[in-house]
């Protein structure tokens, strides 16, 4: 009788593997003859890249949110000041002297552009989140500490042993 097929790290095929088991060099070890190990490595790599992209978008959105708040604060402050009063503004790393009435429209324009950019970034972030969720569902990926979904009751069609998932840290 043939020996059961083993996955990466000696785990039976179709079982949940930890990130450490998947992080091994692709194409080595048992189960690599059929490309199973390499495919698993690619799934985890793609998932981690999607998560990294999502974090990058969220970080940029947070940075722009701070900049938007800063612009709003400066605009509110300058509205209460005499329009002929001189003020200083950093333009391309150079400090230039202007009047409040010259600077205020430029600041308001910048704030509007930042706001539009934030809206576009929020849409990208939602799209990336959907893509990540779909990828997780398609490849049955669970994060460490996340509970395993409940197995369907006997007799239901979902209980016919299916492929396992990938466990990512």
BELMOSUL-V410407 format. One record per pair of residues at least 24 apart in sequence whose ideal C-beta (glycine too) atoms are under 10 Angstrom apart, sorted by sequence separation. I is the first residue (numbers start at 1). J is the second residue. If there is no record, write none. Layout:
# BELMOSUL-V410407
I/J
I/J
This chain:
# BELMOSUL-V410407
6/30
7/31
8/32
139/163
140/164
141/165
142/166
143/167
144/168
145/169
5/30
6/31
7/32
19/44
78/103
79/104
140/165
141/166
142/167
143/168
144/169
5/31
78/104
139/165
140/166
141/167
142/168
143/169
17/44
139/166
140/167
141/168
5/33
8/36
9/37
75/103
5/34
7/36
8/37
19/48
74/103
75/104
78/107
79/108
136/165
139/168
6/36
7/37
8/38
74/104
78/108
136/166
5/36
9/40
8/40
75/107
136/168
7/40
8/41
74/107
75/108
72/107
75/110
71/107
72/108
74/110
75/111
71/108
74/111
71/109
71/110
72/111
71/111
70/111
71/112
68/110
69/111
71/113
72/114
67/110
68/111
71/114
72/115
67/111
68/112
70/114
71/115
68/113
69/114
68/114
67/114
68/115
65/114
68/117
64/114
65/115
67/117
68/118
64/115
67/118
64/117
65/118
64/118
61/117
65/121
60/117
61/118
64/121
60/118
63/121
64/122
61/120
62/121
61/121
60/121
61/122
58/121
61/124
57/121
58/122
60/124
61/125
57/122
60/125
57/124
58/125
57/125
56/125
57/126
54/124
57/127
58/128
53/124
54/125
57/128
58/129
53/125
56/128
57/129
54/127
55/128
54/128
53/128
54/129
51/128
54/131
50/128
53/131
54/132
50/129
53/132
50/131
51/132
50/132
50/133
50/134
51/135
47/132
50/135
51/136
50/136
47/135
46/135
47/136
43/135
47/139
51/143
46/139
47/141
43/138
44/139
43/139
47/143
43/140
44/141
43/141
40/139
39/139
51/168
47/166
48/168
47/168
48/169
43/165
44/166
43/166
44/167
16/140
19/143
44/168
16/141
19/144
43/168
44/169
16/142
18/144
40/166
16/148
22/166
21/166
22/167
21/167
22/168
23/169
14/161
17/164
19/166
20/167
22/169
14/162
15/163
16/164
17/165
18/166
19/167
14/163
15/164
16/165
17/166
18/167
19/168
20/169
13/163
14/164
15/165
16/166
17/167
18/168
19/169
13/164
14/165
16/167
17/168
18/169
12/164
15/167
11/164
7/164
